[in-house]
Amino acid sequence: MRTSKWREPIFALLFLLLSVLLIGLLSLALRPVRTDYGAVWGPYLAEPRDSLDYLYLGSSYAYCDVDPVVLYDRTGLTGYVLAGPEQTLSQTYWYLREALKTQDPALVVLEGSALAFQQYQSYTQVNVGYMPAGLNQLGAIFTAAEPELRTGLLFPLYFYHGRWKELTPSEAAAALLPAGTDTLKGYTPVSGVFDQIADGPFPREGLPEDIYAENLSWLAKIAGLCAQKDIPLALVFHPTYSQLPADFRARAAADAACLDISFFDWTEAGADMGIVPTQHYYDPGHLNQEGASVFSAWLGDFLTEELDLVPRAQEPDNTAAWSQAVQNRRK
């Protein structure tokens, strides 16, 4: 009698667990594998634990402009660009919380264009949807994502169920198997030069006061998290031909100082770095591959000479992997 009494609840529980597992596997299999253009969590989590000297966060300005392999070749510093397309500061906060679960960098660099973003930008599904499942992703879903996207972010099958007709076995295997390390280290190279770049620089508009204040509150959370972990935080504006107003950047510098954040405005410093607009800009906001190499080499010198960042000791296998990445890049 006792066995019979519990048989149905046990079978119901097993059915529920199997259903959840199946839905989870289908969601992972149908979601496109992401290895470039930001939100590259799989390769990031494959990096050896506590092996990165710096972590670079931000928007596409970060993952198009910063090549960690060029920087490593110049200085021996290991790093990763864990950015996302049009990534807001609220999303960046949850990214940093998740990223620090496996890495203990000596420096966090935050590319600052998100200070001028709206509350929600165009790529929430990508930026939040590709985060590892857990409390930090849930935090991002409910504080950094549009309400109308939350169903699909909580249940990815809602977004991707229509891909079953085009899914191949190799794509499914790549989605389900653990990701390996990536020689790009979060960087995405782009080629070409914007045709009208010689007409720049191109001015951008500032933000309404309430949106800037909200962004500043998330910057304060990021600064607080770094302080809690005893990790220096640097806020930077990249050399760009799509330029925020000088008064906006001056205000950002003052607000960063109030939050005890190091601030560096390189918006108009491209010429001093060796960046030639008619050769090195993919578009007014992003450097092309050649421009990224110039900027990354300069950045390596800045991190070591101005911020006194020193390469940490690495395991031989990881040193060999970075050296191989350098050889691949040189080719």
N, C-alpha and C positions, 0 to 999 in steps of 0.2 A: 504493500500500500504506500509506503514512504517513497519508494523508487518511482512509482506511478505518479505520485503527487508532484514531484519535481521534474519529471521528464519533459513536460511541455514547456515550462519556463526556461529550462536549460536549452532545449532545441530552439526556442525563440531567441534566446540570447546569442547562441551560436550563429543563427541565421542573420541576426543584426550585425554581429561582428564581421561575418564573411561579406555581407553587403557593403559595409563601410570600407573594408579592405579592397573589394573589387572596384568600387567607385573611385577610391583613391588611386589605384593602379591605372584605371582608365583615364583619370584626369591627368596623371603624369605622362602617360603614353601619348595622349592626344595633344597636349600642350607643346608647341614648337620648341625645340632645343634652342637655347640662346647662348651664343659664344662671343658676340660682339655688340657694339652700339649700346653698351651699358647694361645694368642689371644682370651681371654675369656671376651669379652666386655659386654655381657649380664649380667652376675652376678656382674661384677664390677659396672655397672651403677645402679644396684639395691641396692648398699650400701647406707645407709643414708648419706645425703649431709654433707660434711665437718666433717666426723666422723673418718677419718684416720689420725693417727699420722705420718706415713711414707708411701712412695710409692717406690716400688722396681721394677726397669726396667732392661731389658737386654734380654739375649738369654735363651736357655734351661738350661744353668747353673744356671740361677736365679730361674726358676719355678720348677726345680728338687731339688735344694739345700736348698731353703728357705721355711720353713713352718711357716706362720704367726700365726697359732694357737698355736704351741709350744712356739713361741716367746711371744705371749700374756699370755700364762700360766705362763711363767717365769717372765714377767715384767709388764703386764697390758697394753702394747703398742698395739694399733690396726694398722694394715697395710695390704697392698695388693701387690701381685706380678703381675704386669701388663706387662708381658714379652711375647715374641714370639719365635718360633723355628728359630734359626740362624738369629735373628732380627738385621738388620743393624742399624747403628747410624742414618742414614737418616730417617728410619722408626720410630726409637725411638723418634726422635724429634717431629714428628707428633703425636705419641702416647701421649707424655707428654702434648702437646698443648690441645689435646682432654680430657685427664684425668683431667687436672686442671680446666675444666669447671664445675665439680661437687665436687671436693675435694680441700682442702687447707692444704696439709700436712706440718708438721714442718720440714721434711727432705725428700729429694729425694736421693735414693741410685741407682747408675748405675753400674751394673755388666759389667766389661770392656772388655770381650772377643771380642766384635764387633770391637774394634780398630784393630784387626788382620783379619777382614773379607774382602772379595772382595766387589766391589761396589754392586753387586747383589748376593744373596745367593739362596738357594733352595726353600724357603717357602714364596715368595712374595705374591702368591695368597691367602695364609692363613693370613699372617700378615696384609696385606693391605685390602684384601677383606672382613674381618670381622670387620673392623672399622665401627663405626656409620656413616651413610651417612651425608655428609656435607662438609664444606670448608676444614676441616683438612684431610678428606679422599681424597678429590680432590687434595690437596697439595701433599699427599703421592703418589697418582697415577702418577702424572706428574713429581715428583722429586725423588722418591724412588722406582720406579717399572720399570721393563723392558718394553720397548716400545711395544713388541709383546704381553704383557699381559694386556695392557690398555683397549682394547675393552671389555674383559671379566670382568675387574674390574669396568668399567663404567656400563656395562650391565651384571650383574651376570647370567642371564638366558643363556647367551652364554656358560658359564662354566657348568651349572648344568641342562640343559634342558633334558639330557638323564636319569635323575634319576626318571622321572615320573612313570616308570614301577615298581620301587621298593619302592616308597613312601607309607607309611602307614598313616592312619588318625591320629594316636597318634604322629607320627613324625611331620606331618604338623601342628598339634595343638601346639606342643612344639616349633616349629620354629616361629609361628605367634603370640603366646601369650607372654606377657611381662615376662622376666626372673625373677626369685627370687634370693635372696642372696644364696651364696654357702659356705658351711662350710670349704671348702678347701682354700678359699681366694686367688685363683690363683695358688696354689701349686699343683703339680702333683707327687704323690708318685710312685716310681718304686722299684721293688724288685729284689734281686739276686746280685751276686758278679762276676765281670769279672774274667775269669779263669786265665788269665796271668798277673793279676795286680801285683803280686810279682816281675815281671820282670821290673817294672817301677822304677822311673818316665820315661815318654815317651816324648822326645823333639818335639816341634812344630817349624815350620819355621816362620820367620818374613814375611814382606810384601815389595813389591816394593815401592819406595819412593813416587810415584805419588798417589798410592792408600792410603797409610798412610796419606798423606797430605789432601786428600779428606775426609777421616774419621775424621781427626783432625778438619777440618772446621765444620763438623756437631756437633762434641763435643763442639766446641765453641758456636754454636747456642743453644745447650741444656743449656750450662752454662749461656748464655745471657738471656734465657727465665727464668731460675731459679732466676737470679739476678733481673730481672724485677719484678718477683713475690715476691722477698725477701725470697726465700726458699733456705737454704743451700743445696749444692750438694756434694755428696761423690762418687768418682770413686773407685771401688774395683776390685781386682782380687781374685777369690775364691780359696780355697785350692783344688788343682787338681793334678792328675798324668799325665795329658796331658799338659805339661808346655811350655809356651812361653819363648824364650831366655831371659836370665837375662838382656842383654843390651837393648832388646826391652822394657822390663818392666821399666828399669831405664829411658829410654827416655820418656815413657808414664808418669812417675812420674814428670819429669822435665817439660813436656808440660802441665800437669795438674796444676802445680804450677804457670806457666805463665798465666793460665786462672783463677786463684784463685779458684781452685777446690781442696777440700780435697782428698788425695789419700792414699789408703791402699792396700798394696800388701800382700795377705795372701797365695800366691801360695805354699809356702813351710812351712806354719805354721800349717799344719794339726795335727801333733803330739802334739803340744802345746794345741790344742783344744780338744784332746781326740779322734781324728779320727785315726782309725786303717785301713790301706789300704786293708788288706786281709779280712776285715769285712764290710767296709763302702763304697766301690766304686762299683757302678753299672757298670761302664765302666771307662776308663781313664779320662773322662771329667766330669762325673756326680756322685754325691752321691746317694746311695740308701736310702730307707726310714729311716733306722736306722742311717745312716750317716747324713741325713738331720736333724734328731732330735738333734744329737750331735751339729752340726754346728749352728742350729737355737737357741738352748739354749745359746751357747757361744755368738752368735751375739746379742741376747737380752741383755746380760751383757755388751757387748761392746757399744751398742747404749745408754744405760742408764748411764753407768759409765764413758765412754770415751767421748761420744758426748753429754752427759747431756740431752738426750731426756726424756721428762716427759709425762706420759699419760694424755690426755685431758679428761675433763668431758664428759660422755656419757649419752644419754637418757636411762632410765631403760630398755626399750625394746631391745635396742642394746646391753647393758651389758648382758642381759639374753641370747641373741642370741650367743654372743661370749662364754659365760659360757657353753652353750649347746654344742657348737663346741668343746670346751675343753673336755667335758665329752665323746663326740663321739670319739675323738682322743684317749683318754685313753683306750677306749674299743678295 
